[in-house]
Amino acid sequence: MTTYMSQPRRKKSLRRRTIEGVAVLAALFGLLILARMLLTPWDFPLPGKPQLTGYWQGEVSYTADDKRRLMLHLVRDENCSMACDVTGEVKICGAEKDTSGDFAGDVHNWRGSRFSLNLYLPTRKADINMRKLDGEWEGDVVRMRSKVDVIDADGAWSSNRQIPDPPMFEMRRASETVFEAAC
């Protein structure tokens, strides 16, 4: 009877273990990027595809005589724990009533084609105040509907002094330079 003795197992070299470790980390990183592309294509799109986040500009008509430029800087909200996918800055310019503030919002579907933004702007007395935007995004165009309140000179809101919400308006891509120079 013959017996076979197994050969002692060779230890992996330090170099080989390092290469395997780097390969595992690279694979995990690749999976994270792929998951983000699949789960939030509006923020981290496939190469060559547009993204919702970034800078946008448009013009909203509050009334026939009152048109104002609207600037948005949308970013993905990485720090929010519940139901707030985007955040950013907003600027409204025109009618010598420039204002700026922040917003937080929700993306309503996987593609990001529908979203809403809650605006946190200073309340201006004796003026039209924008409080919410609902958007539909497709490529390099965002179609927006805004919700507004008219605040009286004494700071009160009266139901008999409200105007209809402005009609839908379009926003186009802008640059950081254009956003910073606005107002």
C-alpha positions in Angstrom: 0.0 0.0 0.0 1.3 3.4 -0.9 0.4 6.5 0.9 0.4 9.9 -0.6 1.6 12.7 1.5 0.2 16.1 0.6 2.7 18.8 -0.1 2.8 21.6 2.4 0.8 24.5 1.2 2.9 27.4 0.0 2.3 30.7 1.6 1.1 33.5 -0.6 3.6 36.1 -1.2 3.0 39.6 0.2 3.0 40.9 -3.3 0.3 38.6 -4.4 -1.9 39.3 -1.4 -1.5 43.0 -2.0 -2.6 42.6 -5.7 -5.6 40.6 -4.7 -6.6 43.1 -2.0 -6.3 46.0 -4.5 -8.4 44.0 -7.0 -11.1 43.4 -4.5 -11.2 47.1 -3.5 -11.4 48.1 -7.2 -14.2 45.7 -7.8 -16.2 47.0 -4.8 -15.6 50.6 -6.0 -16.8 49.6 -9.5 -19.9 48.0 -8.0 -20.7 51.2 -6.0 -20.4 53.3 -9.1 -22.6 51.0 -11.1 -25.2 50.8 -8.4 -25.3 54.7 -8.2 -25.7 54.8 -12.0 -28.6 52.3 -11.9 -30.3 53.7 -8.8 -30.0 57.5 -9.4 -29.4 58.0 -13.1 -30.6 61.6 -12.7 -27.6 62.4 -10.6 -24.9 60.0 -11.8 -25.9 59.1 -15.4 -24.2 56.7 -17.8 -21.6 58.3 -20.0 -23.0 60.7 -22.6 -26.4 61.0 -20.8 -27.6 64.3 -19.2 -28.1 64.8 -15.5 -30.6 66.8 -13.5 -28.2 68.2 -11.0 -26.3 71.3 -11.9 -27.1 74.9 -12.8 -30.4 76.0 -14.5 -31.9 79.3 -15.5 -35.3 80.5 -16.8 -37.8 83.3 -16.7 -41.1 83.1 -14.8 -44.0 85.4 -15.5 -45.8 86.3 -12.2 -48.1 88.6 -14.2 -48.1 90.1 -17.7 -45.9 93.0 -16.4 -43.8 91.1 -13.8 -41.2 88.7 -15.2 -38.3 87.5 -13.2 -35.2 85.5 -13.8 -35.0 82.3 -11.8 -31.6 80.6 -11.2 -31.2 77.1 -9.6 -28.2 75.1 -8.5 -29.4 71.6 -7.8 -27.2 69.1 -6.0 -27.9 65.6 -4.7 -28.5 65.7 -0.9 -26.1 63.1 0.5 -26.9 64.0 4.1 -30.7 63.7 4.1 -32.2 60.8 6.0 -35.7 60.8 4.6 -37.5 61.9 1.5 -35.3 64.7 0.3 -33.2 63.8 -2.7 -32.0 67.3 -3.9 -31.0 70.5 -2.3 -29.4 73.7 -3.4 -29.6 77.4 -3.9 -32.1 79.5 -5.7 -32.0 83.1 -6.9 -34.9 85.2 -8.2 -33.9 88.4 -10.0 -35.9 91.2 -11.4 -38.4 94.0 -10.8 -35.8 95.4 -8.4 -36.8 92.7 -5.9 -33.9 90.3 -6.0 -33.9 87.5 -3.5 -32.0 84.3 -2.8 -32.2 81.3 -0.6 -32.1 77.6 -0.3 -34.4 74.7 -1.3 -34.8 71.0 -0.6 -36.8 68.7 -2.7 -37.9 65.2 -3.7 -37.4 63.3 -6.9 -40.6 61.4 -7.6 -39.4 58.7 -9.9 -36.4 56.6 -10.7 -35.4 58.6 -13.8 -35.7 61.9 -12.1 -38.1 63.2 -14.7 -40.5 64.5 -12.1 -39.5 66.4 -9.0 -40.6 69.1 -6.6 -38.6 71.8 -4.7 -39.7 73.5 -1.5 -38.1 77.0 -1.5 -36.8 78.7 1.7 -36.7 82.3 0.7 -37.1 85.4 2.9 -40.8 86.5 2.9 -41.1 89.9 1.2 -43.9 92.2 2.2 -46.0 93.8 -0.6 -44.6 91.3 -3.1 -45.2 88.0 -4.7 -43.4 85.2 -2.9 -42.5 81.9 -4.6 -42.8 78.9 -2.2 -42.7 75.8 -4.3 -41.6 74.5 -7.7 -42.8 71.3 -9.5 -40.6 70.3 -12.3 -40.5 67.9 -15.3 -37.0 67.2 -16.6 -36.1 65.9 -20.0 -32.5 66.3 -21.2 -31.4 69.9 -21.3 -34.9 71.4 -20.5 -36.8 71.6 -17.2 -40.4 72.6 -17.4 -41.5 74.2 -14.1 -44.7 75.2 -12.4 -44.5 77.5 -9.4 -46.8 78.1 -6.4 -46.8 81.6 -5.2 -48.3 83.7 -2.4 -49.0 87.4 -2.4 -48.0 89.0 0.9 -49.6 92.4 1.8 -47.6 95.4 2.9 -48.3 94.7 6.5 -47.0 91.1 6.2 -50.5 89.5 6.1 -51.7 86.9 3.6 -55.3 87.5 2.3 -57.2 84.9 0.3 -58.9 87.7 -1.7 -55.6 89.2 -2.9 -54.0 86.1 -4.3 -53.1 85.8 -7.9 -53.3 82.6 -10.0 -50.1 80.6 -10.0 -47.8 81.5 -12.9 -48.0 79.5 -16.1 -45.5 76.7 -16.8 -42.1 78.0 -17.9 -38.9 76.4 -19.2 -35.4 76.4 -17.7 -32.2 75.6 -19.6 -28.8 74.7 -18.4 -26.5 77.4 -17.1 -23.0 77.6 -15.8 -21.6 78.3 -12.3 -20.3 81.7 -13.6 -23.8 82.7 -14.9 -25.3 81.6 -11.5 -22.8 83.5 -9.4 -23.2 86.7 -11.6 -27.0 86.7 -11.4 -28.7 89.4 -9.4 
